[in-house]
Each structure stands twice: as structure tokens, then as C-alpha cells.
Amino acid sequence: MHLQTLVFRTAALALVAASLAACTTTDLTPRPAPVVTPPVQKPAALFVRPATGATLARFDGVRNKGIDIAGNLGDPIVSSADGRVVYVGGELPAYGNMIIVKHNETYLTAYAHLQTILVKENQVVRQGEKIGEMGKSNTDRVKLRFEIRKNGNAVNPEPYLNGLLQQ
């Protein structure tokens, strides 16, 4: 064989060997589709926060049977869940102007110290619907006192508002 041809063939073989070494092998064995796990979603809260202000006072079960939420005079107060208005009035001095909504046989919510009440007794309200305006009736500052009653007993509203308790 001619020397020039031999050099050419050797160079060509080296190039083919280098190309083969650089290649990766593809396994054509069928594999099951990857399992895609959807992200864990936090359960929706049964109740929504009825006002946007900061929490001024937390539930203690004795002196405060709900939470106090800060706000400005006239800020909207919304129904925390679907229900029927069972009380509108101001006969309870510690609560000032107040609304009570019955959500089912287990839960009631109370909204106190309102400046303006926009609903009437027996009216059906929806979660997020404006039912009143923040005020300072029978209290020293503008705020909303919000309570949840479960089977007639005051419970801490915050776990319900955060979606941590569903029933």
C-alpha cells in the first residue's frame, strides 16, 4: 500500500474512533412515564378575614373572645363566610353596633363596633360581601371585634382564617 494512502487511512480511522468515543449510547428500552406529583395546596379557608387591618388584640378566651382588627373609620367589613344574618343591633354594650351571621348549625360569626350596618336580619350574605363599615361604637378606637362561635362557644378565629381548621 502506498505510504500516503496508509497515512490517510490511519488519520480517517483515528477520526472515526474519536467520533465514536464522543458519542453517547441511547437506551431505547421503553420506560414508564415519570410520575408528576402536583404541588401540595393549602386547603381553602372556611372563613376569610373580614377586614384588612393588622391584628390589634388576639383571642384569649376570657377578656377577648375574638380578635380586634385595626382600620380606619368607614373601612369595609365583609362577611367571613356564606350565611344568614340573625342579629343586627346595639343592645350589647361591650360590642356596640353589631352583626351576627349564622353560617350553618355549627358556626356563627360576630362583627362588632361598626359605624354603619348594611344588612338586615334574615338577609342571606355571601363570603366577601360587604356587610358594614368599621367604626368605634362603644370602644375607644376604630376597630373591628371579630368572633367565631362553634356550637355557641367562642373559638380562636385565627386558625380558621388561616385555613388550618376546616370544621
C-alpha positions as CSV (number, residue, x, y, z in Angstrom):
1,M,0.0,0.0,0.0
2,H,1.2,3.4,-0.8
3,L,2.5,5.4,2.2
4,Q,0.3,8.4,1.5
5,T,-2.8,6.1,1.4
6,L,-1.8,4.5,4.7
7,V,-1.4,7.8,6.5
8,F,-4.7,8.9,5.1
9,R,-6.5,5.7,6.3
10,T,-4.9,5.9,9.8
11,A,-6.0,9.5,10.1
12,A,-9.5,8.6,9.0
13,L,-9.7,5.7,11.5
14,A,-8.5,7.9,14.3
15,L,-11.2,10.5,13.4
16,V,-13.9,7.8,13.4
17,A,-12.6,6.3,16.7
18,A,-12.7,9.8,18.3
19,S,-16.2,10.5,17.0
20,L,-17.4,7.1,18.3
21,A,-15.8,7.8,21.7
22,A,-17.5,11.2,21.9
23,C,-21.0,9.7,21.2
24,T,-23.3,8.5,23.9
25,T,-25.4,5.4,23.7
26,T,-29.2,5.9,23.8
27,D,-31.1,3.2,25.6
28,L,-34.2,2.5,23.6
29,T,-35.8,0.4,26.3
30,P,-39.3,1.7,26.9
31,R,-39.6,3.3,30.3
32,P,-42.8,4.3,32.3
33,A,-43.7,7.9,32.2
34,P,-42.4,9.9,35.1
35,V,-44.9,10.4,37.9
36,V,-45.7,14.0,38.3
37,T,-46.9,14.9,41.8
38,P,-49.0,18.1,41.9
39,P,-47.8,20.6,44.4
40,V,-49.5,20.3,47.8
41,Q,-52.0,23.1,48.1
42,K,-53.1,24.6,51.3
43,P,-56.8,24.0,51.9
44,A,-59.1,26.9,51.3
45,A,-60.1,28.7,54.5
46,L,-63.7,28.1,55.6
47,F,-63.7,31.7,56.8
48,V,-62.0,34.8,55.2
49,R,-60.6,37.8,57.2
50,P,-63.4,40.3,57.4
51,A,-61.2,43.4,57.3
52,T,-57.7,44.1,56.0
53,G,-56.1,45.8,59.0
54,A,-53.5,44.5,61.4
55,T,-54.5,42.4,64.4
56,L,-54.6,44.6,67.5
57,A,-55.6,42.0,70.1
58,R,-55.7,38.3,69.9
59,F,-58.1,35.7,71.3
60,D,-57.5,34.8,74.9
61,G,-60.9,33.2,75.6
62,V,-61.5,35.3,78.7
63,R,-61.2,39.0,78.1
64,N,-61.1,38.8,74.4
65,K,-63.3,36.1,72.8
66,G,-62.2,37.0,69.3
67,I,-59.7,39.2,67.6
68,D,-59.6,43.0,67.2
69,I,-58.6,44.3,63.8
70,A,-57.3,47.8,63.2
71,G,-58.7,50.1,60.5
72,N,-60.0,53.5,59.6
73,L,-63.5,54.9,60.1
74,G,-65.6,53.6,57.2
75,D,-63.3,50.8,56.1
76,P,-65.3,47.9,54.6
77,I,-66.3,44.9,56.7
78,V,-67.1,41.7,54.7
79,S,-68.9,38.5,55.6
80,S,-66.4,35.9,56.6
81,A,-68.4,33.1,55.0
82,D,-71.8,32.5,53.4
83,G,-74.7,32.7,55.8
84,R,-77.8,34.4,57.1
85,V,-77.9,37.5,59.2
86,V,-79.5,36.6,62.5
87,Y,-78.9,39.7,64.5
88,V,-78.4,43.4,63.8
89,G,-78.3,45.9,66.7
90,G,-76.5,47.6,69.5
91,E,-78.1,46.1,72.7
92,L,-74.9,44.5,73.9
93,P,-72.9,47.4,75.4
94,A,-69.5,45.7,75.1
95,Y,-70.0,45.2,71.4
96,G,-71.6,48.4,70.2
97,N,-73.3,48.2,66.8
98,M,-73.0,44.5,65.8
99,I,-74.0,41.9,63.2
100,I,-74.2,38.2,63.8
101,V,-74.2,35.8,60.8
102,K,-75.2,32.1,61.1
103,H,-73.3,30.0,58.7
104,N,-74.7,26.6,59.5
105,E,-75.8,24.6,62.5
106,T,-72.3,24.8,64.0
107,Y,-70.9,28.3,63.3
108,L,-71.8,31.9,63.9
109,T,-69.6,35.0,63.4
110,A,-69.9,38.3,65.1
111,Y,-68.8,41.7,63.8
112,A,-68.8,44.5,66.5
113,H,-68.1,48.2,66.9
114,L,-69.4,49.0,63.4
115,Q,-70.1,52.6,62.2
116,T,-72.5,51.5,59.5
117,I,-74.6,48.3,59.1
118,L,-75.5,47.5,55.5
119,V,-77.6,44.3,56.1
120,K,-80.9,43.4,57.7
121,E,-81.9,40.4,59.8
122,N,-82.7,37.3,57.8
123,Q,-80.7,38.6,54.8
124,V,-78.6,36.0,53.1
125,V,-75.0,37.1,52.6
126,R,-72.1,35.6,50.6
127,Q,-68.4,35.3,51.6
128,G,-66.6,38.5,50.9
129,E,-69.8,40.6,50.6
130,K,-69.7,44.0,52.3
131,I,-72.0,44.0,55.3
132,G,-70.8,47.1,57.2
133,E,-68.2,49.7,57.8
134,M,-65.6,49.9,60.6
135,G,-66.3,52.2,63.4
136,K,-65.7,52.8,67.1
137,S,-69.2,52.3,68.7
138,N,-68.7,51.6,72.4
139,T,-64.9,51.4,72.2
140,D,-62.0,53.8,72.5
141,R,-60.7,53.5,68.9
142,V,-61.7,52.5,65.4
143,K,-61.5,48.7,65.2
144,L,-63.5,45.5,64.4
145,R,-64.1,42.9,67.0
146,F,-64.5,39.6,65.1
147,E,-65.6,36.4,66.8
148,I,-66.3,32.9,65.6
149,R,-68.6,30.8,67.7
150,K,-68.6,27.0,67.3
151,N,-71.6,25.3,68.9
152,G,-72.1,28.5,70.9
153,N,-68.6,28.6,72.3
154,A,-66.1,31.3,71.4
155,V,-63.1,29.8,69.5
156,N,-59.8,31.4,68.3
157,P,-60.6,32.8,64.8
158,E,-57.0,32.9,63.6
159,P,-56.6,29.1,62.7
160,Y,-59.9,29.3,60.8
161,L,-58.9,32.4,58.9
162,N,-55.5,30.8,58.0
163,G,-57.1,27.6,56.6
164,L,-55.6,25.5,59.4
165,L,-59.0,24.4,60.7
166,Q,-61.8,23.4,58.4
167,Q,-64.5,22.3,60.7
